[in-house]
Amino acid sequence: MRPFIISGLMDSLFESSMEIAKNIARVQERIEAAAKRSGRKPEDIALMAVTKTMPPELIRNAYQAGLRLFGENRVQEFADKSDYVADLHGSTWHLIGHLQSNKAAKAATLFDSVDSIDSLRVADKLDAAAQRAGRTVRVLIEVNVGGESAKSGVAPVSSEFEQILRAAPRFQSLEICGLMTVPPFTSSPEGVREYFRVLRNIRDEVAARKLPNIGMDELSMGMSHDFEVAIEEGSTCVRVGTAIFGARPKIESETAH
């Protein structure tokens, strides 16, 4: 490779690193402001960098800027790039996209947390796989607060939701830590406030039941366009991609997660 080509590549990577660092700083400032508006401590809200479709180089940039919490949407996509980020010590990797039962074994070895449990069948498969792998996997139950047929998640009041809650005592390698949601998209962030409030109320109701082997400390809600409203409504983890990395490159859809 010619020297000027190498120089140009290095300049591009440096510019990308600086831009991502600036974006992260801006997002953290917005998190702090939203927390203060709602009488909360900024340190009680985790910032997750959503790295789906992002190459390892950009993930490294976010890591170098101080982030340690990362979310991926597809099992196979992360499997393909996990070796390239294995040296990012202290990082925690969450699956935030839908998990199909035939990918549970791979997910149990790749991820520290699966934040998208939406059926007892998937929970059982993941628990068995985690046991075989000798790991404990944290999980969140995904709730479809908007009732959208195109989205994953259990209905807020449903037998499936109740079955997962009641099965918790028999899970050997899963730790239920809270709830997650992806609300319907609205052009105005204020339009999703009611959905975030619904999830918070569900969390509070489940927590009040004091069910065995269930923690309800985590409330994962809020993305790039609405995370400030989510924080005001009690989110403990915001999942931010575009506001950190910019527009995403398109990749082919995975046929099975």
VOSEMAR-228411 format. One record per residue (C-alpha): x, y, z; residue number from 1; residue in one letter. Coordinates in Angstrom, 1 decimal. Each point is the difference from the previous one (the first is absolute). Layout:
% VOSEMAR-228411
   east  north     up num residuo
      X      Y      Z NUM       A
...
END
This chain:
% VOSEMAR-228411
   east  north     up num residuo
    0.0    0.0    0.0   1       M
    1.4    3.4   -0.9   2       R
    0.9    2.4    2.8   3       P
   -2.5    2.6   -1.0   4       F
   -2.8   -2.6    0.1   5       I
    1.0   -1.1    3.5   6       I
    0.2    3.6    1.1   7       S
   -3.5    0.7   -1.3   8       G
   -1.4   -3.0    1.7   9       L
    1.6    1.0    3.3  10       M
   -1.3    3.5   -0.3  11       D
   -3.5   -1.4   -0.7  12       S
    0.1   -2.3    3.0  13       L
    1.2    2.8    2.2  14       F
   -2.7    2.4   -1.1  15       E
   -2.6   -2.8    0.6  16       S
    1.4   -0.6    3.5  17       S
   -0.2    3.7    0.9  18       M
   -3.5    0.4   -1.4  19       E
   -1.3   -3.0    2.0  20       I
    1.7    1.3    3.2  21       A
   -1.7    3.3   -0.5  22       K
   -3.4   -1.6   -0.6  23       N
    0.3   -2.1    3.1  24       I
    0.9    3.1    2.0  25       A
   -3.1    1.7   -1.3  26       R
   -2.2   -3.0    0.7  27       V
    1.3   -0.1    3.6  28       Q
   -0.7    3.7    0.5  29       E
   -3.6   -0.6   -1.2  30       R
   -0.3   -3.0    2.4  31       I
    1.2    2.2    2.9  32       E
   -2.4    2.8   -0.8  33       A
   -3.0   -2.4   -0.3  34       A
    1.0   -1.7    3.3  35       A
    0.2    3.3    1.8  36       K
   -3.4    1.1   -1.5  37       R
   -1.6   -3.1    1.5  38       S
    1.8    0.2    3.4  39       G
    2.2   -3.0   -0.8  40       R
    3.7   -0.7    0.2  41       K
    1.7   -0.2   -3.5  42       P
    2.2   -2.9    1.2  43       E
   -3.1   -2.1    0.5  44       D
   -0.7    0.0   -3.8  45       I
    2.2   -2.2   -2.1  46       A
    0.9    0.9   -3.6  47       L
    0.0   -3.0   -2.3  48       M
    1.7    0.5   -3.4  49       A
   -2.1   -1.9   -2.6  50       V
    2.6   -1.4   -2.4  51       T
   -2.2   -2.0   -2.4  52       K
    1.5    0.3   -3.6  53       T
    3.0    1.8    1.5  54       M
    3.5   -1.3   -0.9  55       P
    2.4   -0.8    2.8  56       P
    2.1    3.1   -0.7  57       E
   -3.0    2.3    1.0  58       L
   -0.7   -2.1    3.0  59       I
    3.6    0.4    1.1  60       R
   -0.4    3.8   -0.4  61       N
   -3.0   -0.1    2.4  62       A
    2.0   -2.1    2.4  63       Y
    2.9    2.4   -0.1  64       Q
   -2.4    2.8    0.8  65       A
   -0.9   -1.8    3.2  66       G
   -3.1   -2.1   -0.8  67       L
   -0.1   -3.6    1.3  68       R
   -3.6   -1.0   -0.7  69       L
   -1.0   -1.1   -3.5  70       F
   -3.1   -1.4   -1.6  71       G
   -0.3   -2.2   -3.1  72       E
   -3.2   -0.9   -1.8  73       N
    1.0   -3.2   -1.8  74       R
    1.6   -3.1    1.4  75       V
    1.9   -0.9   -3.1  76       Q
    1.2    3.5   -0.7  77       E
    1.6    0.2    3.4  78       F
    1.4   -3.5   -0.4  79       A
    1.8    1.1   -3.2  80       D
    1.7    3.0    1.7  81       K
    0.4   -1.2    3.6  82       S
    3.6   -1.2   -0.5  83       D
    0.9    3.5   -1.2  84       Y
   -1.3    1.7    3.2  85       V
    1.0   -2.8    2.5  86       A
    2.9    2.1    1.3  87       D
   -2.2    2.9    1.1  88       L
    0.3   -1.0    3.7  89       H
   -2.8    1.0    2.3  90       G
   -2.6    0.2   -2.8  91       S
   -3.5   -1.4    0.6  92       T
   -1.9   -1.3   -3.0  93       W
   -3.8    0.0   -0.2  94       H
   -2.3   -1.6   -2.5  95       L
   -2.8    2.5   -0.5  96       I
   -1.6   -1.4   -3.2  97       G
   -2.4   -2.9   -0.2  98       H
    1.4   -3.4    1.0  99       L
   -1.3   -3.1   -1.8 100       Q
    0.2   -3.2    1.9 101       S
    2.4   -1.6   -2.5 102       N
    2.6    2.7    0.8 103       K
   -0.3   -0.4    3.8 104       A
    3.1   -2.2    0.3 105       A
    2.2    2.5   -1.9 106       K
   -1.5    3.0    1.8 107       A
    0.8   -1.7    3.4 108       A
    3.7    0.0   -0.8 109       T
    0.3    3.4   -1.7 110       L
   -2.1    2.3    2.2 111       F
    0.1    1.1    3.6 112       D
   -3.6    1.0   -0.1 113       S
   -3.0   -0.7   -2.3 114       V
   -2.3    2.9    0.3 115       D
   -2.7   -1.3   -2.3 116       S
   -1.6   -3.1    1.6 117       I
   -3.6   -0.2   -1.4 118       D
   -1.1   -3.6    0.6 119       S
    0.4   -2.7    2.6 120       L
    1.2   -2.3   -2.7 121       R
    3.0    2.3   -0.9 122       V
    0.7    0.5    3.7 123       A
    0.1   -3.8    0.6 124       D
    2.3   -0.5   -3.0 125       K
    2.4    2.8    1.1 126       L
    0.0   -1.3    3.6 127       D
    0.9   -3.5   -1.1 128       A
    2.7    1.3   -2.4 129       A
    1.5    2.2    2.8 130       A
    0.1   -3.0    2.3 131       Q
    1.9   -2.0   -2.5 132       R
    2.4    2.9   -0.5 133       A
    0.5    0.4    3.7 134       G
   -1.1    3.6   -0.1 135       R
   -2.6    2.3    1.6 136       T
   -1.8    2.2   -2.5 137       V
   -1.9    3.1    1.1 138       R
   -3.3    0.5   -1.8 139       V
   -2.7    2.7   -0.4 140       L
   -3.5   -0.8   -1.1 141       I
   -0.9    1.9   -3.1 142       E
   -3.5    1.5    0.2 143       V
   -1.9    1.2   -3.1 144       N
   -1.6    3.0    1.5 145       V
   -1.4    1.2   -3.3 146       G
   -1.6   -3.3   -1.0 147       G
    1.7    0.2   -3.4 148       E
   -0.2   -3.3   -1.9 149       S
    3.2    0.7   -1.8 150       A
    2.0    0.3    3.3 151       K
    1.1   -2.7    2.4 152       S
   -0.8    0.0    3.7 153       G
   -2.7   -1.4    2.3 154       V
   -3.3    1.9    0.4 155       A
    0.0    2.0    3.2 156       P
   -2.9   -2.1    1.5 157       V
    0.3   -3.5   -1.4 158       S
    0.4   -3.6    0.9 159       S
    3.4   -0.1   -1.6 160       E
    1.3    2.8    2.2 161       F
   -1.4   -1.7    3.1 162       E
    1.5   -3.4   -1.0 163       Q
    3.5    1.5   -0.3 164       I
   -0.4    1.7    3.4 165       L
   -1.2   -3.2    1.7 166       R
    2.7   -2.1   -1.6 167       A
    2.8    2.1    1.5 168       A
    0.6   -2.2    3.0 169       P
    0.9   -3.0   -2.1 170       R
    2.5    1.8   -2.2 171       F
    3.5   -1.1    0.9 172       Q
    2.1    2.3   -2.1 173       S
   -2.2    3.0   -0.8 174       L
   -0.4    3.1    2.2 175       E
   -3.1    2.0   -0.8 176       I
    1.0    3.6    0.7 177       C
   -2.8    2.2   -1.5 178       G
   -1.8    1.0   -3.1 179       L
    0.7    1.4   -3.4 180       M
   -2.2    1.6   -2.7 181       T
    0.2    1.5   -3.5 182       V
   -3.1    2.3   -0.2 183       P
   -1.8    1.1   -3.2 184       P
    2.0    2.6   -1.9 185       F
   -1.4    3.5    0.1 186       T
    1.4    3.2   -1.6 187       S
    0.0    1.7    3.3 188       S
    1.8   -1.5    3.1 189       P
   -2.9    1.1    2.1 190       E
   -2.2   -2.4   -1.9 191       G
    1.6   -3.0    1.6 192       V
   -0.1    1.3    3.6 193       R
   -3.2   -2.0    0.8 194       E
    1.6   -3.2   -1.2 195       Y
    3.0    0.5    2.2 196       F
   -2.4    0.7    2.9 197       R
   -1.9   -3.2   -0.7 198       V
    3.2   -2.1    0.3 199       L
    1.1    1.8    3.2 200       R
   -3.4   -0.8    1.5 201       N
    0.2   -3.6   -1.0 202       I
    3.5   -0.2    1.6 203       R
   -1.3    1.5    3.2 204       D
   -2.9   -2.4    0.1 205       E
    2.2   -3.0   -0.5 206       V
    2.5    1.2    2.5 207       A
   -2.7    0.4    2.6 208       A
   -1.0   -3.6   -0.4 209       R
    3.5   -1.0    1.3 210       K
    0.1   -3.1   -2.1 211       L
    2.8   -2.5    0.6 212       P
    3.2    0.3   -2.1 213       N
   -1.2    3.1   -1.8 214       I
    1.7    3.4    0.2 215       G
   -1.7    3.1   -1.5 216       M
    2.8    2.5    0.4 217       D
    0.7    0.4   -3.8 218       E
   -2.3    1.9   -2.3 219       L
    1.6    0.1   -3.5 220       S
   -1.8    2.6   -2.1 221       M
    0.9    2.9   -2.2 222       G
    1.9    0.3   -3.2 223       M
    1.8    2.8   -1.9 224       S
   -3.2    2.1   -0.7 225       H
   -1.8   -0.4    3.3 226       D
    2.5   -1.0    2.7 227       F
   -0.5    3.2    2.0 228       E
   -3.7   -0.6    0.4 229       V
    0.8   -3.6    1.0 230       A
    2.3    1.2    2.7 231       I
   -2.6    2.4    1.3 232       E
   -2.4   -3.0    0.2 233       E
    2.5   -2.2    1.9 234       G
    2.3   -1.7   -2.5 235       S
    3.1   -1.5    1.5 236       T
    1.6   -0.8   -3.3 237       C
   -0.2    1.9   -3.3 238       V
    0.9   -1.8   -3.3 239       R
    1.7    2.6   -2.3 240       V
    1.3   -0.7   -3.5 241       G
   -0.5    2.7   -2.5 242       T
    0.7    2.8    2.4 243       A
    3.4   -1.6    0.6 244       I
    1.0   -1.5   -3.3 245       F
   -2.1    1.9   -2.6 246       G
   -2.0   -1.6   -2.7 247       A
    0.4   -3.8   -0.2 248       R
    1.3   -1.9   -3.0 249       P
   -2.5   -2.5   -1.4 250       K
    0.6   -3.7    0.3 251       I
   -1.9   -3.0   -1.2 252       E
   -2.7   -1.2    2.4 253       S
    0.8   -3.1    2.0 254       E
   -2.6   -2.7   -0.8 255       T
    0.3   -1.6    3.5 256       A
    1.2    1.9    3.0 257       H
END
